[in-house]
Amino acid sequence: MPRPTQPFRILQGLPPHLRAAAAALYWDGFGHLLLPFAVDRRRGEALVAASLNPMQALVAVDRQGALIGLMGWRGLDGGLLSPTPAEFRLVWGPMRGHACHLATRFWRSGPATSDLIIDGIVIAPEWRQRGLARALLAHATQIAADRGHPGLRAEVEAANHPALDAYSALGFQPVARARAGWAWKRRPAHILRRPVCKAQPRPNMPETCASSVKARPERVSASAASMSSP
């Protein structure tokens, strides 16, 4: 449990009643990256809500239980968003949904890794600079240690200086450069990493809203939302 002085709680797993709020917050942060074509907010949020994997989420809630922060991670068992053709058909209908899903095959990720990939961090504007990203990453570090990952990894566009500064302040170091994104407009990106110690000091662990699946260390590639900022 968090310290009583904290004005927020960290939950492991996304509670069902927060799915719509999580979709709206995630779209605010990453809607411009998630799809290779323009889409209105209503359809974008609907696709995110249908595709969210609650098992791959850490969420921050305030004292009233409102969602104020969200972090996803990506491993062998998928990432925070794992849209299938079914979710696209649900939003766009059978024919157009199939075509929209085919278009997502043109995303190009950075190199595969055995680290746990941060699949996006987004904090509500009024809660930024209040320690939420640091708290979410502390719990993600413990999850990485428990699952046998040697580190945490993030991919950040080279032009996104605020995100690079934020990750640097949280202990991440650049380890490589890559070109990631949609095939026709791949942009330079920094691959950032923070090692995970085997004897990781345990933070006050989050309450669990969905059981997690243990997985062996794996080599996976990042999703669109990994090109993000805390």
N, C-alpha and C positions, 0 to 999 in steps of 0.2 A: 504494500500500500504506500502511496506517496506521503510525504511529510504533511502534517496538518496545515502548515503555513502555505503550501502550494495552492494557487487558485485554480488548478486544473488537475485532471486525472488522465493517466495513459491507460488505454485499453488495448489488449492484443486481440485482434479480430474485430470486424465491423459488425455492430449490432444491426439487425434487420431494420429497425425503425430509423436508423441514421443513413440508410442507403441513398435516399433522395438528396439529403443534404450533402453527403459525400460526393455524389455525382455533380452537383452544382459547384462545390468548392474545387473539385478536380478540373472541371471544365474551365473555371475562371483561370486556373494556373496553366493548363496545358492544352486547352482547346485548339490553339493555333498550331500545335505540333502533331496532334493525334491522327489527322486524316490528310490525304494528299489532295483534297478538293474542298471547296467552300461548303459549309453546312451551317444552317441556322441553329441557334442555341437550343431550341426545343428538341430537335432531332439529336443534336450532339449530346445533351444531357441524358436523353433516353437511351442512347447507345452505351454511354458510360455506365448508367445505372444497371442496364441489363448485363453488362460485361464484367462488373466488379467481382473479384474473387475475395470474399471476406477473410479467408484464411491467410492472405498475404498482406494484411493491413495492420498498421498501428494507428490508433486514433487518439486525439486529445479532446477532452470535453471539459467544459467549465463546470462550476459548482451546481448549475441548474441542469446539467446533462446535455447542453447544446454542443454540437460539433464545432471545434475551433481550429483543428489541425489534423492533417492526414499524411501518412507516409506509407508507401508501398515498397515491397521488395520482390526481387525476381530470383528464382532458383530453378532446380530441375522440375519442380512441380508447378511451374508457371509463374506469372507475375500478377500484379494487382489487376491489370486488365487483360483478359484472355478472350477477346471476341471471336466467335465462330460465325459461320454463315447464318446460323439460326438467329443470332442477335441482329445482324444486318437486315435479314428478311423481316424481322419483327418491326423494325423502324421504317424501312423503305418499301416493304412489299416484296413478293417473290422474285420478280425479274430484276428490278433495280437494286434490290438488296444483294443479290448474287453478284452483280457487276461491281457494286461498291466494295464488297469484300475482296474481290479479285484485285482491286486497285491497291489494297494494303500490302500486297506481296512485294511492292517496290521499295519498301523501307529497308535501308542498309544500316546494320548495327556496327558497333565497334568490335574489336576482337573478342573471342570467347575467353572466359575466365573462370577460375574456381572460386573467386570471391563472391560474396553476396552482393548483388547489384541493387542499388537504391533505385526504385522504380517510381521516383517522384516524391517530393515533399512540398506540401502547400499549406500555408498558415493563413488564417483569416486576417485581413489587413489590420484590424484593431488589436490583434494579439501578437503582432510581429515585434521583434526585439525584446521579448519577455521570457526567453529561455525554452520555448516549445520545441524548436528544431533541435537544440542540444539534448533535451530530454528524450525526444523520439529517437535520436541517433544513439543515445546511451542504451536504450532498450534494444535497438536493432543490433548493436554490437554484441549484446549478450545472446541474442537469437543466433547471430552468425557463429559465435563461439560454441553454442550448444549444438549447432548443426555441422560443425567441423570445417567451416570456411576460414581461410587464413586472413581474410580482410574484408573491408567494405569498399565498394567501388561506385563511382559516379562518373557520368559523361556530361560535360558542360560545354556549350558552344564557346569558342575562343573569344567571341565578341561580347559575351555576357559577363562583363567585369564584376558587377555586383554579386553574381552567383559564385564566381571564382573567389572573390574576397571572403564571402561567407563560408564557403567550404574550407578555405585556408584557415580561418579563425576557429573552425571546428576540428582542426588537426589533420586535414587531408593534404596530400602532397601530389603534385603532377608526376606521373610516371611515364606517360606517352602521349602522342598526339595521333588523331585519326580524323578521317572524314566520314561523317555519319549523317543520316537523314534520308529524305526521299531521293531516289536515284537521280532525278534530273536537277536537284539543287542541294547536293551534299555539301555541308559546311564544315570548316575546320573545327575540331573539338578537342578539348583536353580530357584525358582520362586521369581521374583523381583517385587516390587510394589512401585508406587509413588501415594499418595492420590491426589484427585482432590477436591479443595475447591469449595463450591457452589458459592461463590462470587469470581469467578476466574478473576483476572485482564486480560483483553483482549489484546492479542498481536496485532500488525498490521496484520489484518486478510488477508489470502491469497486470490488471485484472484480465482474465481470459474470457472472451465472448464466443470463441469458436476454437475447438481443439485443433492444434497444429500437427502437421505430418512431419515426422523426422525424415531427413533425406541425407544420403551420402554426399560428400563434396562433389560438385559437378562443374562442368564447363558450359556456361550459358552465355547468351548474347543479350544486350540491353534492348529495351523497347523505346518507343518514341518519347515516352515521358521521362526517360533517364536523362534527356538533354534539358535538365531543369535546375532550379535553384532551391535552397532550403528556405 
